[in-house]
Amino acid sequence: MNISDFIDLIEAHDYMADNQIAAIRRQLNRGQLDVSIEELVGFLIDRQRLTKYQAKRLLAEARSGVTAETAPVSESRRRAQQKWVNAAPVKEEIVEPEADDLVALDGMPSDEDAGADDPLGLGGVDGFSSEIDESDPFATGSKGNASAHKKKTSRANPWDSPLLLFGGGSLILLVLVGGLLYFWLAFDSGDDMFQAAEKSYRSGSYVQAGTEYDKFIRRFPDHPSTPLAEVRLAMAVLWNMVEGGSDWEMALQTTQEYLPEIDESPAFDQARPELATILPEIASGLTARAQQSGSVEEKQRQSDLASAAMELVNDPTYLPTSLREAQQSRIETIEMSLVRVRREIDRDQAKNETLAKIQLSTAEGKFQEVYQLRRSLVDAYPGLRADERLSLAVSEAATKLVDQVIPLDNFPAPITDDESGMKLLSEVTLVQREPVLPASAGSETAVFRLDGTAYAIEVDSGKLLWRRYVGIDENAQAVSWVTDNERSVAALIDTRENQLLAIDQRTGEVLWRQKFDSHLFRPKVFENSVIVAERSGKVWKIARETGEVIAAVQLPQEISAPLGMLEEVAGVYAVAEHSNVYVLSPDNLICGEVIPVGHEVGTISVEPTGTLRHLFLFENAGLEYSFLHLYSVDASGGSAKLTQDVVRQAGQVLVTPIIADSRVVATNDRGEVLVYEVNTAAKDVPVRLVAATKADSSEPILGYAAVSRGDLWVCDRRMTRYVMQLSRGSVVRKMVDHDGDTFVSNPLIRGDKIIHARRNAGADGFVIEAQRIQANKLEDIWQTTIGTPTVGQAFTLKEAGAPLVVTSRGAVYPLPKLGMGSAQVLDQPQSKLDVTTKPYHFSSGEKLDDSNHVFFPPDEENRSLVVGTRGGKVVSRVVAWEIPATARSTRPRVWNDYVLVPTKIGQILVVDAKSGAADVQPYQPELAFGETIDWSYPAVVGGSTPSVIVSDQRSRLFRLAVETSPEPHLTALDQVKLTEALSGQLAVAGLMLVGVSNQAEQDVLRLFQLPELAEQEPIVVSGDVVLPPQSVSGRVYCATTEDGLIAIRDDFSVAWKCPLEVQTIACGPVAVNNMLALSFTQGQVWLIDEATGELVTEFDVGEPLVDGLSYFDGQLWVHGYDGTLHGIALEGLAK
């Protein structure tokens, strides 16, 4: 590189002023500058025109071949300088140039006086010139001294006189003194210039400060404050960009370029506190820009830039721990935002990939794959659930499902015979009706489906006409219609057989039935047909009169809710298990449209409804909230259009809303009532919530509603009557009745009567009641209690004309003698209790003597029921026990005239069974403080000294008896310490005591010889004991999961085992002649040979059974779960 190119390189870096560069070039062009590059650089350093850093950089670039055109001049520096140049000056930034701002190098000669031996006119600089110009009168050196000692000669010039020479010298002296004075006055150390720049910097005038710092650095490169000025110059550039606040990418690039130039400066510590603000600000700006970016690519690019900015933030060189602590909260916020941005990028990338796959699956007609793709995406990114592009893609796929709705042509024929129950079975249903009103043949009949049983109630009198077990499905309430010949027909779903039944509402006769392959939903009734849907996706149109199938279709998806319809339109709406709602024609079931709702699997469980051509779809999208989808439809039910945004509301809608003109009334599981009104004139928001009640339940509840004469009736855990004041946006509570009861179905309003079904708090069964609606109260008309289970087995009493059975509410009924296949409703108990506050609830019972039977209260209550006879009449009374109502460890036990009450606090209390008196002191074993005992059910031992045996279910057996001295008290006659704990119930047969123990995680039967309680060889059984030992006809029976029923003789040997086929025993065994009867919860009844254990015969009642199995006069009675007894005639069987 020659000297000219090197000067160009200096100019490219803008290291010197333009006039200084021009002066050097003029001397170069005249041939007066014959120096090397190194010599020129040394000269400029000496004259303080280049810093050592600049010189080092220039020489390095010159050696590497960098020219002015390729010099790596900082673009950001050029832009910053250009910005300062172009910036509009403000008053504070206008700086008057000083005298030497634009002058040439000190001592740089002009064209006229530049010496030939000193081309730069700087004189005596090593490496440039060593000779002194003789013509220079101010030059110093040996030549100048020699001329001063020359011999004086005569003046050739008349002006060459001493006077003139003295005068000229004086003039020169004055000039020199003036020059020195001028330079002394004009001298500037640079401190003032630096402080001026500092003042601008501190005031935030970063453009002016940058200009001043740059000028200071150029003029005073060796000033002590120059390192700080260089740092301040860089920080001014950064502050100017940060406070501009728009081009964050440029701010990052500038920061990345400037920081390495100053981070080794001794003044860099002054920058760190400011970087603690600047660097997070840049990272935050880039993160915000990434969040705002529309495309995935731009979001990714901005995210990468933000990550690069965070690298600077996390670099301790720039942001040490001592400064980071104050910014930690903000840094964490930025990091969290950046994490969200990255997740958004992943989400958008996944969405784009999924949309491409959905498009492919749509083209192939594979909607299930479309749904699975959407579901996988939404599961990973729940925020995409309502994404417009995703919804649109799924909607496009849904439109192709119309062609996948396939008509069916293989129709099943209706069945007209009734296979419910066996002809050997008779049936007695126990009901309590008050008052007894006369039946009316012309009365309307209402059918209630309660706990799986349908009950037909006469509306005028409350009389139960018939019952039928149809399986558990509370959402499948009966629908009804009237035939051409004025016969009322109820359509019921039998969930056991998946069949639709058409039943005469008055008689219970089955008119026809249709069997299907899968679960059925409540049907919709049309003029001459009913339409019913299967869960499998099949929809059937059936003639009401004959039960014949008219049309059927198979949807490409399963169905999750009953069919829906709107009164004003000709369309049937079938809710698919997810995503879609199919619009079917009620005439031929042809699918005209698929509405892409976008719901998840099973989230719509109530039927579609609506009014004024507005379709309401309630989606239970979450555990604590639901969505309301609103569509407008045309007269055919199609052309569905989303009328407004999806409405999010608290709670789940689990009960079908009711329609009242232009209003839709819904209830949720929080106890809220929501009243929506449709206004077709309002185009933007045609549906609005006009009134709502507040949530009043912390636990999920079901609310059933009805509207009559401007009143809104809501039945949940009370019955509330509201007055709808919709103009004020409220519903006002008018009255409350039956507070604390749980309602189980929609109330029926017939004229001025309201009929409702509820379950009393703390009592079994249901109460169906009719009340007359008056202005401010309800007047009772009739009340029918149904579904109350029996307590224990049927029993006989002396002087009672028939076997008796008692319900858990304390009502006593006689068991009639019925023929095979007959049914009877007993709605008048032979004896009952007067209820003044709350219904009674009794559990198991036992025989007290020939004339009395006692029934025990539930835990922590102390009122028993005693049923006896008086004067040939059956009477029942409540006996209050004179003992504390404390928690029990097992059920009470009748023993002689006493009732033993084992408690968890360790006492075994004794009360008189007939009077409730506690005249016998309880037994109390020794216990540590706070210790409790879980007593076993006492086993009664006969003999000369009546006693009972109990176990503490740990390691002790006690034989207890009553002693009368010094006062009556229950005491322990014997106490045995066991090696292994006994658990559960004990049973006695003769002199054998049987209990259960668990040894090495296996149940074994423990055997003991009475009366000394000597332990015998145990019986090892297979499986877990599921029926505890109990004594029947001189033997002990128990059952295990693998061995089945086991019979144990009183000589401690096993008589036989009878496998039970994994069935759960409800009651038994009960001795029936030479057989044993067992009932199972699923509805089966077995008769087993008592001697061999072989199965003699079996029956299927067809409905669930509970504890209770009795045999009287050749008829075996098994107890159903709802207070119905099923009689099996055993005549003809071996005796």
ZADO-718593 format. One record per residue (C-alpha): x, y, z. Coordinates in steps of 0.02 Angstrom, whole numbers, plus 50000, padded with zeros to 5 digits. Example, Ala and Ser with C-alpha at 12.3 -4.5 7.8 and 13.67 -1.06 7.14 Angstrom:
506154977550390 506844994750357 
//
This chain:
500005000050000 500715017249952 500605033050055 499155039849951 498075024249983 498495025250167 497905043250175 496275037450091 496095024150226 496295037350362 494955047650276 493785032450260 493865029950449 493555048550475 494995049150599 495565066750545 494735082750488 494495085550302 495625101150294 497035091450380 496875077250255 496865090050113 498475098450177 499395081950182 498785077750005 499385094549938 501135091350000 501065073649933 500525079749761 501955092349756 503195078749795 503635086949958 503115071950067 504375057950053 504035047450208 503515029550243 501825024650311 502595020450480 503475037350485 501865046450441 500915037150578 502275041350705 502215059550656 500315060250672 500375051750843 501675064250902 500585078550841 499105070350931 498095068350771 497935049550792 497715039250948 498765023750976 497205012950954 496795021250788 498585019850730 498675001450777 497064998050684 497625007650528 499294998650518 498454981650541 497224985350402 498614991950289 499634976050312 498084965050278 497694974050115 496154983450172 495804998750066 494675013650088 493335004849986 493384988850089 493724996250260 492564988550392 491895005250448 490485003250577 488825005250490 487985009350653 489305022950684 488975030350514 487085029750545 487305037250717 488425051050649 487225053850506 485805054550632 486745067750730 487085077350570 485285076450512 484515079450682 483615096050697 484645106850812 483925112850972 484475127951066 485465117951192 486385108451056 486995123350953 488885124250985 489925138650919 491505132050833 493135136450917 494575144250830 495565128450803 494135116450763 494425116450575 496265121750557 497645111150486 498945101750585 499975112050705 501495118650610 500845112450441 501695124550318 500795133350178 501255131449997 502325146750001 503365143750158 503545125050163 505405120950170 506155108550050 506935098350188 505405099050301 503945093950188 502655095050327 503375111150397 503495103750571 505365105750590 506585094850683 505505079750699 506525064050704 506325053750550 505745068050441 507115082050436 508755085350528 509325100850437 508855118550484 508295130750352 509565144750347 508245156450283 507225153750440 507655167650555 506945158350704 507825142150672 509005135450806 510515124450790 512375124550750 512195133950585 511235147750664 512595149850797 513995150150670 513245164550574 513085174450733 514995174750754 515475180250577 516605195550552 515665211750526 515745218950350 515185234950273 513345236450228 512975234350052 511205240050082 510845256850159 509395249250255 510615237350339 510915248350491 510995244150677 509485254550711 508475245450585 509125228950649 508685233650829 506985239750778 506665223950679 507195213050825 506075222450941 504635220050821 504975201450814 505065200951002 503385209551017 502635197250894 503305182750994 502655189751157 500965192951080 500905175451011 501335168151180 500015179051261 498745173651130 499125155051155 499095156951343 497375164951337 496725152451209 497445137251296 496095123751340 496505108251447 494895099051390 494075098251562 492745110951518 492335102051355 492165085351447 491055092751582 489935100651450 489725083551370 489375075851541 488035088851574 487175084851409 487295066251446 486555067851619 485125078551553 484685065251425 485205075151271 486095060251199 486295066851022 487165082751084 488145072851212 488755060951077 489355075350970 490265083351116 491075067051172 491645063650994 492425080950979 493245079151148 494005062351102 494705069450940 495495084651022 496085076451181 496475058151147 497695057451295 496585066251420 496275056151580 494405056751547 494545050451369 494185031951416 492605037451505 492135048551359 492315033651241 491165023451354 489955037851367 489955039951179 489445021751155 488125022851292 487425038851215 487175029551053 486305015151146 485215026751250 484705036351096 484115020151014 483265013251169 482325029151208 481775030051027 480955013351062 480505006950889 481944998650800 482414985550930 483314974750805 484484989250761 484684992750945 485254974850973 486474975350827 487214991750887 487374984951063 488234969251000 489464980050903 489834993351032 489984983251191 491524973151136 492394989651094 492184996551270 492034981551386 493934981551418 494005000151452 494525005051629 492945015851633 491765001751586 491145000051766 490275016651738 489205008551602 488594993151696 487235001651800 486535008951640 486664992451548 485604984851687 484194995251615 484644995651431 484924977151401 483264971051479 482394985051386 483034978751219 482604960751264 480864966151317 480594975951157 481124961451048 480034949451147 478534960851127 478884962150941 478934943150932 477254942151022 476504954350898 477184945850743 475894937950631 476854924750538 477744910050617 479344914450524 479394932350587 478924926850762 480364914450758 481574927650693 481084940150827 481174926450958 482944922350907 483414940650920 482624941551092 483614926151144 485204934651083 484734949851187 484474938651339 486224931751314 486864949351343 485724951051494 486384934751565 488214939251532 488994944151700 490244954951606 488844967051567 487614963451707 488464956951865 487474948752004 487514964152113 486564973951980 485494959351919 484574957452084 483664974052062 483114968851887 482744950651927 480854952451929 480854960851759 482084948351688 480994933951745 479484942251666 480424943751501 480984925651512 479194919851544 478574930251398 479924922751290 479424905251344 477634909451294 478234915851127 479184899751095 477644889651144 476624900351025 477884896450888 477764877950926 475874879550932 475754888650766 476944876350683 475924861750751 474324870250695 474974872650518 475524854450510 473854848550578 472874859350457 473824851350314 473414833950379 471594838850406 471484844750227 472144827950167 470954817950279 469504828850222 469884825050042 469864806550085 468214808050181 468964802150346 468124813450473 468614802850622 470424805950578 470014824450562 469294824450737 470764814750809 471964826950730 471014841650801 470854833650972 472704829650983 473114847550937 471854854951060 472444843351198 474204849751175 473664867851150 471954871151233 471984889151173 471674882950995 469974876051042 469124891250966 470414894750832 469544901350677 470634892550548 470514875950640 468634877550660 468444881750477 469484866650424 468444855050533 466854863250468 467354859750289 467654841650336 465964840750424 465014846350269 465554830450182 464734819850316 463024823050241 463414810250108 463954797550239 462234796550321 461644779650257 459794774650245 459374757550322 458134745350247 458194729850359 456844734450485 456444723950640 454644719150668 453734725250824 453434713150968 451724712951050 451974700651193 452664705351363 454144695251425 454394705151585 454444693451732 454054674851744 452274668451759 452754660051923 453064676952004 451794687552094 452114705152150 451624716152297 452084734652296 452044743952461 451444761952448 450844774552575 449484786352510 448704800452609 447294804552607 446384790452521 445444799152383 444264789852269 444984783952105 444344791751944 444314781851784 444374797751681 445844804951774 447454808951684 448914797651722 450694803551750 452184791851734 453724795251841 455364786051815 456244785051984 457804774852019 457494763651869 455654760151901 454184768051811 452674772351920 450994776951845 450064788951961 448264794551943 448344813451945 446664816152032 446914804152178 448764799752188 448374781252170 449774770352103 449064761051955 450584750451909 452464749651918 453754742451800 455624740751820 456474747551663 458274750251719 459274765051781 459224780351667 458494795851747 458674805551584 457454793651497 455824799851572 454244793751486 453454802951340 451614800851302 450274803351172 448424799951149 447854787751015 446404789950898 445294779951015 445734791251164 446954779151242 448424787151333 450064778851288 451744780951372 453374777151281 454744770751396 456544765551367 456984748751446 458854750351470 459064732051519 458534725651349 458824741551245 457004741451195 455674754651168 454014750651254 452314757751212 451254755351369 449444759151409 449614772551541 448054766751633 448344748051640 450204745651614 449884734051467 451264733251337 450514737751167 452104734851069 453974734951092 455494736450981 457204729551025 458804737950969 460664734750975 461294748751086 460794761351217 459254771751176 458874789951211 457194797351257 456144797951098 455284812651015 453424811550979 452704817550815 450934817250746 450904798950693 452624792950741 454014793050868 455834795350824 457154787450934 459044787350925 460304774050974 462004778151045 462774768550899 462164782150781 460584774050715 458984784350708 457284775950692 455574782650644 454204771350714 452314771750689 451464776350854 449984764550833 450854748750776 452684750250820 453214746850641 454794755150577 454444768250443 456234774250409 457974772650482 459704779750449 461464776350511 462504791650554 464394790850533 464604795450716 463914789750882 462554800050968 462754807651142 461074815551185 459204813851154 458554820550990 458034838750988 456744848850894 455994866250883 454124869050875 454214881250729 455324871050613 455274854250526 456924847150581 457624834450702 459334837550780 460474823050823 461994827550929 463524817450881 464704812051018 465864825850963 466034840250841 464384839750746 462494840750751 461544832050611 459954839950543 458704826450491 457024827650406 455624821050518 454774813850363 456104802050299 457624805350411 458644811650263 460104822050322 460064839350246 461474847550341 462844845050469 463144859150594 464994859550645 464824864650827 466554858650878 466114851251048 467174838151133 466684820051167 465154818751279 465084837151323 463304839451257 462154828351359 460504837851350 459454838351195 459524853251076 458114865451105 457594883051064 456224894551005 455814906750866 456974897650746 458454899550862 459354883550910 460134882251084 461544869951115 462254868651291 464014861551298 464744856751467 466504861051415 467274860951590 466944854751765 466344871851821 465744880451662 464784877651503 464584885451331 462984890751245 463034889251055 461684899150966 461134896350786 459734903350679 458864890750566 457584891450427 455874883350418 456624866450374 457784867050522 459314869250413 460364883750348 461074885350523 462054901250553 462964906050710 462014921350770 463244927650900 464814923050993 464814907651102 464184912051275 465194905751423 464214903351583 464584896251755 464044878551800 463524863751694 461814861951613 461254844051649 459354845551634 458444849551473 457924867951475 456084872451459 455284883951330 454064897851375 453574907551219 455124917551170 456084912451324 457224897851363 457424893751548 458954883551597 459614877851765 461404873051807 462204862051937 462594877052046 460774880552080 460684895351961 459184898951850 459584907051683 458204915151579 458644918851398 457514928651281 457504928051091 457174944551002 457154941850815 457144960650785 458854962250864 460014957450722 461684958950811 461234950550975 459564941650954 459794931251113 460174938951280 460144933951461 458694943851535 458704936851712 459684925151824 459704919652004 461254918052110 462124901452140 461604894252308 462454877352314 464254872552343 463894854752284 463214849552114 461314848652108 459994845851976 458644858851950 456994855351863 455904869751803 454134873451746 453234889551695 451404893751727 450454910251721 452004920751735 452694910551879 454304900751868 454414885051973 456144878052008 456354861652100 458094856652160 458414855152347 456824864752381 455354870352277 455454888952239 454124899552159 454774914752065 453894929351985 454744933751821 455014952451809 456004952051649 455784970551612 456814973551768 458014959551725 457604948951876 456614934551944 455934937652118 455724923552243 453934922552301 453894906952409 454884891452458 454204874452505 454954857352547 456614864952594 457974851752612 457124838752502 457914833252338 456814834252183 457064821052051 456014825951899 455174840451813 453594846251902 451954844251807 450714858651806 448914853751768 447734868351786 447904874751963 448844859252021 450704855952027 451294837852041 453084834452088 454234820252146 455544822052279 456594812552404 456434817252586 458034821752677 458594807452789 457304795052726 457184781452593 455994781352447 455104795452356 453614806552387 452484811052241 451344825052291 449974835852214 449674853252281 448454866752231 449234883252179 448534897952274 449044916152278 450384914952410 450414896852465 450154878752412 448714868152475 449044849552495 447904838152391 448704821052406 450374813052444 450984795852390 452574788352462 453344775252348 454974766152326 455294763952512 456304747952541 455834735052671 456834731952829 457404714152855 456354698752825 454494696652839 453924689953008 452414683353099 451624689253261 450424680653375 448634686153338 449164693953173 448154686953030 449564686752902 451454688352892 452014706252911 453344716752828 453994733852881 454714747952775 456164758752829 454924772852864 454054761952994 452484757352896 451854739452927 450984729552790 450234711952786 450824699952652 449354693752549 449174676652472 449314679352285 449144668052138 450524665852010 450784680651895 449644692351993 450104709652057 449404720352195 449734737752261 449544739952449 449364758652482 448624757652657 449804750852791 449084740752933 450044751753053 451074767453033 451934781153131 451334798953142 452664810153069 452734827553145 454474833753100 455484822552987 455194804852921 455824790253022 457204779152960 457474761553029 458734748252984 458764729853024 457564721253144 457464705653250 456144695253336 455904699953518 454594686953564 453044679353487 452084695553501 453424708753467 454714712953337 455984726953359 456824737553224 458374747653259 458754765953223 460234771553117 461904775653195 461924789653324 460034789153347 459164781053492 457344777853444 456834760153398 455214753753323 454264740053411 452884731253313 451664720753413 449854715853427 448524722453541 446774715553541 447054706653378 447674722553293 449434726353238 450144741753323 451814750353307 452654762353425 454274771553445 455334767353597 456614780153655 458194772353724 458824779753886 460624779453828 461724792253741 461574793153552 463364788053518 464264780053372 464114761153361 465394748553306 464084736453238 462194734753229 461234731253392 460784713553443 459204707053529 459634695853676 458254689353789 457264705053834 458734716453804 459524725553660 461424725853662 462194741453586 464094739753557 464884757053545 466534763053477 467024770753643 467154753153714 465524751553810 464224738553769 462604746853821 461064737353877 459264743653857 457594735753887 456904731453714 455104736153756 455334751353868 457044757953819 457574758754002 459424756854038 459254747354202 460764736154168 462474744054184 463534742754026 465094732354005 466674742553999 468364734153967 469984742054018 470564754553887 472004766453870 471624784953855 470874788553685 470774770153637 469234763653545 468564746353510 467774739953351 466644726553427 466044712053321 464204707853303 463754697853462 463394679253446 462054672453564 462464656653664 461064646553744 461184634553890 460904635954075 461804652654081 461264663453933 462734673253867 463414681953714 465144681153637 465994696253560 467714699853491 468664716153499 469274711553323 471034711853389 471594697453495 470274694853630 468644685153645 467384689453780 465914679253845 464694691353927 463174688854037 462054699154151 462314697554337 461074704854460 462184707654611 462524720054680 461494728154542 461094722254365 462634724054256 463414716254102 465024707454145 466334696054066 466194677754118 467694672654014 469054681553918 470244672753798 471854679653727 472064674753544 473634672553442 472804680053288 471464693553283 469674689253233 468744700553114 466924702453071 465404692953130 465364677553243 464124663153229 463644649153349 462944631953305 462764620053453 464414620653546 465394627653398 465914645753376 466514651453203 467444667353162 468554674053025 470384678553033 471674684052906 473324674752913 474724678352792 473524688552683 472304673852670 470624671952756 470384656852869 468894650952972 469314650253158 468374637053259 468124636653448 467364623853568 466064630753688 465904634753829 467784635453869 468194643853702 469534631053662 470194634153487 470084620053359 470964616853194 470524631153075 469774628852902 470794636552762 469694643952625 470054650252450 469704668452412 469024682052523 467554679652639 466064689352567 464674682052675 465144681952861 464734666552965 462894664653012 461924650953096 460484642353003 459624626353060 461074619853167 462464623753042 463574638553007 463654645352830 464854657752751 465394661752574 467024666352488 467424673352317 468154656752256 467374642752359 465624649852352 464414644952491 465214634052626 464194623252749 465054619052915 464354605553029 464374607653218 465754594453227 466954607153147 466944598852975 466464605752804 464854597952738 464944604852560 465384619652450 464264627252317 465064638952187 464114655352168 464724660651995 465394677452055 463694683752111 463414695152259 462254688252394 460844699852443 460054688652576 460144671052642 460344657152663 458574654352727 457894637152766 456474631952650 455914614452696 457444603852652 458214617452545 459144633752568 458604649552478 459844662852421 459454679352336 460724689452237 460814708052208 460694705852019 458944698152036 459284679352039 458564667552170 459314650352202 458644635052292 460044623552353 459884606052422 460264607552608 461084590452618 462184590752463 462384609052416 461784605852239 460744618852147 458934613052139 458174627252038 458374645852006 457294660851963 457644677951889 456584691851961 457264704051832 457674718351948 458864722052092 458564713452260 459034718652437 459114710452608 457504701152640 457014683152604 455504674752685 454514658752663 452674656952713 451314644952660 452234637952510 452724654952444 454484662152446 454554681152458 456094690352396 456264708852429 456544721352290 457524737352311 456004748952302 454824740852427 454114728152306 454054709952361 454124696352229 453234680252272 453804663452205 452594648952223 453564633352271 452144620652258 452714605752158 454514607052211 455244592752315 454964594152501 
//
